[in-house]
Amino acid sequence: MHNDRGSEWNRWDLHLHTASSYDYKYKADDADELLCKTLKANEIKAVAITDHFKIDKCRIEKLRSIAPEIVFFPGVELRTDKGANNLHLILIFSEESDLSNLSEDFDAIMLRQKAKSKESNETIYWEFGDIVEFAKDHNGLISIHAGRKSNGIEKEIGHALPVKDAIKSDIADKIHFFEIGQKRDIADYEQYVFKEIERKPLIMCSDSHSPNEYSPKEALWIKAELTFSGLKQCLYQPQERVWVQI
């Protein structure tokens, strides 16, 4: 799909890491410049910065100064207490958020008060309800790893027992987007999942951990204004406004 002049369709990436993530593969001084160069080369117009367990005010401000033509949404990736290896959730906040307040609230509430097993980046996690509450209090949106995406809801909470299906339904009620791992997950959700729960937008993102290795399996196209309000419109028209296709 091409973004012809005058069209509202643009490429978005709602799961992207920077050198602020502990497991980022490239942390040289030019990491931010290279990331912006990569985003421009791929014609990405809106991005959610979703570093692990951190909302880095200074880095987001730097990215905005390097590439003012790209919309950078503050966000964060967290592990939950659900599943064998912890489900992964993404929180996305408005581009108009006060970054100082948002990052300070996250540090004070989520890191210092709510985090469990926080001695290590490999073990830290949060109770699902605490994540939902923080997102709600800061007017954020939540996406969840799903389908064939690693640490997704299908893999972490299986189908073996009815209670697991009940848990999955309860989780689905609280989130806004399913971040799938492969395009074939779309057919599975249409055939099975959305017969049981309310339809949600299905997105695919890069989950990139290096500016030199940016290779999304598919492009995420969204038909909306390049704003948080535009993104929220996808919740009401998940099929009309979201398209996964190179």
BALOBA-1460 file (C-alpha; in Angstrom, 3 decimals):
// residues 246
<rec num="1" residu="m" x="0.000" y="0.000" z="0.000"/>
<rec num="2" residu="h" x="1.387" y="3.382" z="-0.989"/>
<rec num="3" residu="n" x="0.825" y="6.605" z="0.884"/>
<rec num="4" residu="d" x="-0.225" y="8.903" z="-1.965"/>
<rec num="5" residu="r" x="-0.321" y="12.623" z="-1.322"/>
<rec num="6" residu="g" x="-3.564" y="13.584" z="0.357"/>
<rec num="7" residu="s" x="-4.141" y="10.106" z="1.766"/>
<rec num="8" residu="e" x="-4.653" y="9.543" z="5.492"/>
<rec num="9" residu="w" x="-2.877" y="6.194" z="5.419"/>
<rec num="10" residu="n" x="0.578" y="6.280" z="7.044"/>
<rec num="11" residu="r" x="3.052" y="3.765" z="8.382"/>
<rec num="12" residu="w" x="3.191" y="3.531" z="12.165"/>
<rec num="13" residu="d" x="5.337" y="1.488" z="14.553"/>
<rec num="14" residu="l" x="3.824" y="1.040" z="18.012"/>
<rec num="15" residu="h" x="6.579" y="-1.083" z="19.566"/>
<rec num="16" residu="l" x="10.105" y="0.266" z="19.190"/>
<rec num="17" residu="h" x="13.083" y="0.250" z="21.533"/>
<rec num="18" residu="t" x="15.987" y="2.658" z="21.940"/>
<rec num="19" residu="a" x="19.355" y="2.546" z="23.636"/>
<rec num="20" residu="s" x="17.489" y="3.130" z="26.917"/>
<rec num="21" residu="s" x="16.455" y="-0.540" z="26.899"/>
<rec num="22" residu="y" x="18.841" y="-2.777" z="28.823"/>
<rec num="23" residu="d" x="19.001" y="-5.299" z="25.957"/>
<rec num="24" residu="y" x="19.407" y="-2.846" z="23.070"/>
<rec num="25" residu="k" x="22.040" y="-4.095" z="20.640"/>
<rec num="26" residu="y" x="23.550" y="-0.735" z="19.690"/>
<rec num="27" residu="k" x="24.422" y="1.886" z="22.291"/>
<rec num="28" residu="a" x="27.004" y="4.068" z="20.566"/>
<rec num="29" residu="d" x="26.739" y="7.844" z="20.753"/>
<rec num="30" residu="d" x="25.013" y="8.019" z="17.364"/>
<rec num="31" residu="a" x="22.273" y="5.502" z="18.268"/>
<rec num="32" residu="d" x="19.486" y="8.084" z="18.234"/>
<rec num="33" residu="e" x="20.614" y="9.648" z="14.960"/>
<rec num="34" residu="l" x="20.802" y="6.244" z="13.290"/>
<rec num="35" residu="l" x="17.370" y="5.296" z="14.602"/>
<rec num="36" residu="c" x="15.790" y="8.436" z="13.180"/>
<rec num="37" residu="k" x="17.572" y="7.864" z="9.871"/>
<rec num="38" residu="t" x="16.180" y="4.323" z="9.765"/>
<rec num="39" residu="l" x="12.647" y="5.458" z="10.548"/>
<rec num="40" residu="k" x="12.790" y="8.080" z="7.813"/>
<rec num="41" residu="a" x="14.151" y="5.553" z="5.311"/>
<rec num="42" residu="n" x="11.179" y="3.291" z="6.075"/>
<rec num="43" residu="e" x="8.728" y="6.212" z="5.847"/>
<rec num="44" residu="i" x="7.530" y="5.715" z="9.420"/>
<rec num="45" residu="k" x="5.417" y="8.693" z="10.471"/>
<rec num="46" residu="a" x="4.413" y="7.796" z="14.038"/>
<rec num="47" residu="v" x="6.277" y="5.747" z="16.631"/>
<rec num="48" residu="a" x="5.714" y="4.550" z="20.185"/>
<rec num="49" residu="i" x="8.971" y="4.453" z="22.153"/>
<rec num="50" residu="t" x="8.501" y="1.366" z="24.315"/>
<rec num="51" residu="d" x="11.700" y="0.715" z="26.219"/>
<rec num="52" residu="h" x="11.796" y="-1.994" z="28.849"/>
<rec num="53" residu="f" x="10.685" y="-0.720" z="32.274"/>
<rec num="54" residu="k" x="11.626" y="2.894" z="31.535"/>
<rec num="55" residu="i" x="10.140" y="6.099" z="30.145"/>
<rec num="56" residu="d" x="13.237" y="8.094" z="29.218"/>
<rec num="57" residu="k" x="12.196" y="11.743" z="29.009"/>
<rec num="58" residu="c" x="15.558" y="12.980" z="27.732"/>
<rec num="59" residu="r" x="15.834" y="10.412" z="24.972"/>
<rec num="60" residu="i" x="12.310" y="10.993" z="23.695"/>
<rec num="61" residu="e" x="12.961" y="14.734" z="23.633"/>
<rec num="62" residu="k" x="16.201" y="14.149" z="21.727"/>
<rec num="63" residu="l" x="14.474" y="11.953" z="19.132"/>
<rec num="64" residu="r" x="11.835" y="14.627" z="18.656"/>
<rec num="65" residu="s" x="14.513" y="17.253" z="18.091"/>
<rec num="66" residu="i" x="16.339" y="15.081" z="15.540"/>
<rec num="67" residu="a" x="13.200" y="14.114" z="13.597"/>
<rec num="68" residu="p" x="10.441" y="16.671" z="14.244"/>
<rec num="69" residu="e" x="8.488" y="15.340" z="11.257"/>
<rec num="70" residu="i" x="7.925" y="12.033" z="13.098"/>
<rec num="71" residu="v" x="5.411" y="11.766" z="15.959"/>
<rec num="72" residu="f" x="6.981" y="10.071" z="18.984"/>
<rec num="73" residu="f" x="4.547" y="8.693" z="21.555"/>
<rec num="74" residu="p" x="5.994" y="7.937" z="25.003"/>
<rec num="75" residu="g" x="5.458" y="4.364" z="26.078"/>
<rec num="76" residu="v" x="6.928" y="1.441" z="27.987"/>
<rec num="77" residu="e" x="7.089" y="-2.360" z="27.812"/>
<rec num="78" residu="l" x="6.314" y="-4.335" z="30.980"/>
<rec num="79" residu="r" x="6.061" y="-7.932" z="32.123"/>
<rec num="80" residu="t" x="2.981" y="-9.080" z="34.007"/>
<rec num="81" residu="d" x="2.343" y="-11.747" z="36.612"/>
<rec num="82" residu="k" x="0.243" y="-13.726" z="34.117"/>
<rec num="83" residu="g" x="1.517" y="-16.830" z="32.351"/>
<rec num="84" residu="a" x="4.418" y="-19.195" z="32.813"/>
<rec num="85" residu="n" x="7.048" y="-16.712" z="31.640"/>
<rec num="86" residu="n" x="5.076" y="-13.492" z="32.123"/>
<rec num="87" residu="l" x="2.965" y="-11.862" z="29.467"/>
<rec num="88" residu="h" x="4.364" y="-8.722" z="27.890"/>
<rec num="89" residu="l" x="2.304" y="-5.535" z="27.697"/>
<rec num="90" residu="i" x="2.953" y="-2.231" z="25.964"/>
<rec num="91" residu="l" x="1.636" y="1.063" z="27.350"/>
<rec num="92" residu="i" x="1.293" y="3.982" z="24.931"/>
<rec num="93" residu="f" x="0.616" y="7.554" z="26.025"/>
<rec num="94" residu="s" x="-0.325" y="10.755" z="24.267"/>
<rec num="95" residu="e" x="2.310" y="12.778" z="22.429"/>
<rec num="96" residu="e" x="0.960" y="15.716" z="24.443"/>
<rec num="97" residu="s" x="1.735" y="14.078" z="27.789"/>
<rec num="98" residu="d" x="3.903" y="16.027" z="30.197"/>
<rec num="99" residu="l" x="7.028" y="13.885" z="29.904"/>
<rec num="100" residu="s" x="8.449" y="15.010" z="33.239"/>
<rec num="101" residu="n" x="5.304" y="14.064" z="35.153"/>
<rec num="102" residu="l" x="4.825" y="10.831" z="33.229"/>
<rec num="103" residu="s" x="8.382" y="9.583" z="33.722"/>
<rec num="104" residu="e" x="8.484" y="10.670" z="37.369"/>
<rec num="105" residu="d" x="5.143" y="8.982" z="38.078"/>
<rec num="106" residu="f" x="6.332" y="5.810" z="36.411"/>
<rec num="107" residu="d" x="9.519" y="5.739" z="38.480"/>
<rec num="108" residu="a" x="7.739" y="6.541" z="41.745"/>
<rec num="109" residu="i" x="4.701" y="4.313" z="41.317"/>
<rec num="110" residu="m" x="5.644" y="1.467" z="39.034"/>
<rec num="111" residu="l" x="9.344" y="1.037" z="39.751"/>
<rec num="112" residu="r" x="9.640" y="1.933" z="43.400"/>
<rec num="113" residu="q" x="6.200" y="0.873" z="44.701"/>
<rec num="114" residu="k" x="4.651" y="-1.745" z="42.434"/>
<rec num="115" residu="a" x="7.498" y="-3.686" z="40.819"/>
<rec num="116" residu="k" x="8.063" y="-7.292" z="41.885"/>
<rec num="117" residu="s" x="11.388" y="-9.145" z="41.793"/>
<rec num="118" residu="k" x="13.004" y="-5.891" z="40.775"/>
<rec num="119" residu="e" x="16.538" y="-6.927" z="41.657"/>
<rec num="120" residu="s" x="17.167" y="-7.866" z="38.022"/>
<rec num="121" residu="n" x="16.032" y="-6.787" z="34.568"/>
<rec num="122" residu="e" x="15.516" y="-10.457" z="33.800"/>
<rec num="123" residu="t" x="13.044" y="-11.033" z="36.639"/>
<rec num="124" residu="i" x="11.173" y="-7.764" z="37.216"/>
<rec num="125" residu="y" x="7.402" y="-7.883" z="36.662"/>
<rec num="126" residu="w" x="4.139" y="-6.228" z="37.716"/>
<rec num="127" residu="e" x="0.694" y="-7.386" z="38.705"/>
<rec num="128" residu="f" x="-1.660" y="-7.064" z="35.760"/>
<rec num="129" residu="g" x="-4.094" y="-4.896" z="37.717"/>
<rec num="130" residu="d" x="-1.357" y="-2.419" z="38.661"/>
<rec num="131" residu="i" x="-0.391" y="-1.991" z="35.005"/>
<rec num="132" residu="v" x="-3.997" y="-1.422" z="33.978"/>
<rec num="133" residu="e" x="-4.477" y="1.103" z="36.779"/>
<rec num="134" residu="f" x="-1.370" y="3.092" z="35.833"/>
<rec num="135" residu="a" x="-2.435" y="3.179" z="32.186"/>
<rec num="136" residu="k" x="-5.942" y="4.294" z="33.106"/>
<rec num="137" residu="d" x="-4.725" y="6.998" z="35.495"/>
<rec num="138" residu="h" x="-2.459" y="8.414" z="32.766"/>
<rec num="139" residu="n" x="-4.953" y="8.025" z="29.895"/>
<rec num="140" residu="g" x="-2.810" y="5.381" z="28.225"/>
<rec num="141" residu="l" x="-3.607" y="2.599" z="25.775"/>
<rec num="142" residu="i" x="-2.511" y="-1.004" z="26.282"/>
<rec num="143" residu="s" x="-1.392" y="-3.539" z="23.704"/>
<rec num="144" residu="i" x="-0.621" y="-7.154" z="24.486"/>
<rec num="145" residu="h" x="1.646" y="-9.682" z="22.806"/>
<rec num="146" residu="a" x="-0.633" y="-12.122" z="21.040"/>
<rec num="147" residu="g" x="-0.818" y="-14.816" z="18.385"/>
<rec num="148" residu="r" x="2.632" y="-16.110" z="17.475"/>
<rec num="149" residu="k" x="4.382" y="-13.183" z="19.147"/>
<rec num="150" residu="s" x="6.846" y="-14.257" z="21.853"/>
<rec num="151" residu="n" x="5.543" y="-13.963" z="25.430"/>
<rec num="152" residu="g" x="2.047" y="-13.643" z="23.999"/>
<rec num="153" residu="i" x="-1.290" y="-14.494" z="25.525"/>
<rec num="154" residu="e" x="-1.747" y="-17.683" z="23.476"/>
<rec num="155" residu="k" x="1.641" y="-19.054" z="24.529"/>
<rec num="156" residu="e" x="1.648" y="-17.957" z="28.153"/>
<rec num="157" residu="i" x="-1.957" y="-18.863" z="28.992"/>
<rec num="158" residu="g" x="-2.982" y="-21.957" z="27.087"/>
<rec num="159" residu="h" x="-6.333" y="-23.543" z="26.291"/>
<rec num="160" residu="a" x="-6.117" y="-26.615" z="28.483"/>
<rec num="161" residu="l" x="-8.531" y="-25.565" z="31.229"/>
<rec num="162" residu="p" x="-11.737" y="-23.495" z="31.189"/>
<rec num="163" residu="v" x="-10.311" y="-21.237" z="33.896"/>
<rec num="164" residu="k" x="-7.508" y="-20.254" z="31.511"/>
<rec num="165" residu="d" x="-10.010" y="-19.167" z="28.915"/>
<rec num="166" residu="a" x="-11.733" y="-17.095" z="31.596"/>
<rec num="167" residu="i" x="-8.415" y="-15.459" z="32.467"/>
<rec num="168" residu="k" x="-7.783" y="-14.654" z="28.813"/>
<rec num="169" residu="s" x="-11.218" y="-13.094" z="28.428"/>
<rec num="170" residu="d" x="-10.674" y="-10.969" z="31.522"/>
<rec num="171" residu="i" x="-7.342" y="-9.754" z="30.152"/>
<rec num="172" residu="a" x="-8.843" y="-9.013" z="26.746"/>
<rec num="173" residu="d" x="-11.458" y="-6.781" z="28.367"/>
<rec num="174" residu="k" x="-8.721" y="-4.514" z="29.727"/>
<rec num="175" residu="i" x="-6.475" y="-4.097" z="26.681"/>
<rec num="176" residu="h" x="-6.896" y="-2.106" z="23.482"/>
<rec num="177" residu="f" x="-4.659" y="-3.714" z="20.838"/>
<rec num="178" residu="f" x="-3.437" y="-7.226" z="20.071"/>
<rec num="179" residu="e" x="0.143" y="-7.148" z="18.795"/>
<rec num="180" residu="i" x="0.433" y="-10.277" z="16.680"/>
<rec num="181" residu="g" x="3.653" y="-11.956" z="15.589"/>
<rec num="182" residu="q" x="2.776" y="-13.099" z="12.079"/>
<rec num="183" residu="k" x="0.294" y="-12.035" z="9.444"/>
<rec num="184" residu="r" x="-1.401" y="-15.465" z="9.494"/>
<rec num="185" residu="d" x="-2.490" y="-14.684" z="13.075"/>
<rec num="186" residu="i" x="-5.060" y="-12.316" z="11.571"/>
<rec num="187" residu="a" x="-7.054" y="-15.165" z="10.029"/>
<rec num="188" residu="d" x="-6.918" y="-17.115" z="13.303"/>
<rec num="189" residu="y" x="-8.281" y="-14.172" z="15.264"/>
<rec num="190" residu="e" x="-11.024" y="-13.538" z="12.738"/>
<rec num="191" residu="q" x="-12.044" y="-17.185" z="12.713"/>
<rec num="192" residu="y" x="-11.784" y="-18.009" z="16.421"/>
<rec num="193" residu="v" x="-10.979" y="-15.214" z="18.867"/>
<rec num="194" residu="f" x="-13.357" y="-12.473" z="17.745"/>
<rec num="195" residu="k" x="-16.264" y="-14.876" z="17.970"/>
<rec num="196" residu="e" x="-15.705" y="-14.957" z="21.733"/>
<rec num="197" residu="i" x="-14.580" y="-11.419" z="22.603"/>
<rec num="198" residu="e" x="-15.047" y="-7.862" z="21.400"/>
<rec num="199" residu="r" x="-13.103" y="-7.080" z="18.243"/>
<rec num="200" residu="k" x="-9.828" y="-5.236" z="18.826"/>
<rec num="201" residu="p" x="-7.329" y="-3.760" z="16.372"/>
<rec num="202" residu="l" x="-4.650" y="-6.239" z="15.283"/>
<rec num="203" residu="i" x="-1.244" y="-4.651" z="14.853"/>
<rec num="204" residu="m" x="2.227" y="-5.817" z="13.860"/>
<rec num="205" residu="c" x="5.256" y="-3.835" z="14.981"/>
<rec num="206" residu="s" x="9.006" y="-4.018" z="14.601"/>
<rec num="207" residu="d" x="9.992" y="-4.602" z="18.257"/>
<rec num="208" residu="s" x="13.312" y="-3.362" z="16.952"/>
<rec num="209" residu="h" x="16.343" y="-3.453" z="19.266"/>
<rec num="210" residu="s" x="18.879" y="-1.952" z="16.876"/>
<rec num="211" residu="p" x="18.844" y="0.882" z="14.332"/>
<rec num="212" residu="n" x="20.944" y="-1.340" z="12.081"/>
<rec num="213" residu="e" x="18.500" y="-4.250" z="12.135"/>
<rec num="214" residu="y" x="15.131" y="-2.655" z="11.424"/>
<rec num="215" residu="s" x="13.179" y="-5.288" z="9.490"/>
<rec num="216" residu="p" x="9.457" y="-5.552" z="10.333"/>
<rec num="217" residu="k" x="7.805" y="-8.683" z="8.962"/>
<rec num="218" residu="e" x="4.961" y="-6.517" z="7.687"/>
<rec num="219" residu="a" x="4.152" y="-2.820" z="7.587"/>
<rec num="220" residu="l" x="1.546" y="-1.381" z="9.950"/>
<rec num="221" residu="w" x="-0.680" y="1.115" z="8.130"/>
<rec num="222" residu="i" x="-3.125" y="3.261" z="10.078"/>
<rec num="223" residu="k" x="-5.694" y="5.590" z="8.569"/>
<rec num="224" residu="a" x="-5.872" y="8.384" z="11.116"/>
<rec num="225" residu="e" x="-4.434" y="11.708" z="12.107"/>
<rec num="226" residu="l" x="-0.886" y="11.390" z="13.404"/>
<rec num="227" residu="t" x="-2.002" y="11.992" z="16.980"/>
<rec num="228" residu="f" x="-3.011" y="10.005" z="20.032"/>
<rec num="229" residu="s" x="-6.611" y="10.956" z="19.340"/>
<rec num="230" residu="g" x="-6.184" y="9.549" z="15.848"/>
<rec num="231" residu="l" x="-4.799" y="6.309" z="17.261"/>
<rec num="232" residu="k" x="-7.791" y="5.994" z="19.578"/>
<rec num="233" residu="q" x="-10.121" y="6.084" z="16.582"/>
<rec num="234" residu="c" x="-8.788" y="2.645" z="15.673"/>
<rec num="235" residu="l" x="-10.572" y="1.262" z="18.723"/>
<rec num="236" residu="y" x="-13.917" y="2.169" z="17.179"/>
<rec num="237" residu="q" x="-13.067" y="1.121" z="13.611"/>
<rec num="238" residu="p" x="-10.454" y="-1.632" z="14.003"/>
<rec num="239" residu="q" x="-10.895" y="-3.052" z="10.522"/>
<rec num="240" residu="e" x="-11.408" y="0.159" z="8.585"/>
<rec num="241" residu="r" x="-8.433" y="2.018" z="10.061"/>
<rec num="242" residu="v" x="-5.762" y="-0.667" z="10.528"/>
<rec num="243" residu="w" x="-4.026" y="-2.616" z="7.771"/>
<rec num="244" residu="v" x="-1.053" y="-4.977" z="8.020"/>
<rec num="245" residu="q" x="0.692" y="-5.291" z="4.683"/>
<rec num="246" residu="i" x="4.104" y="-4.642" z="3.132"/>
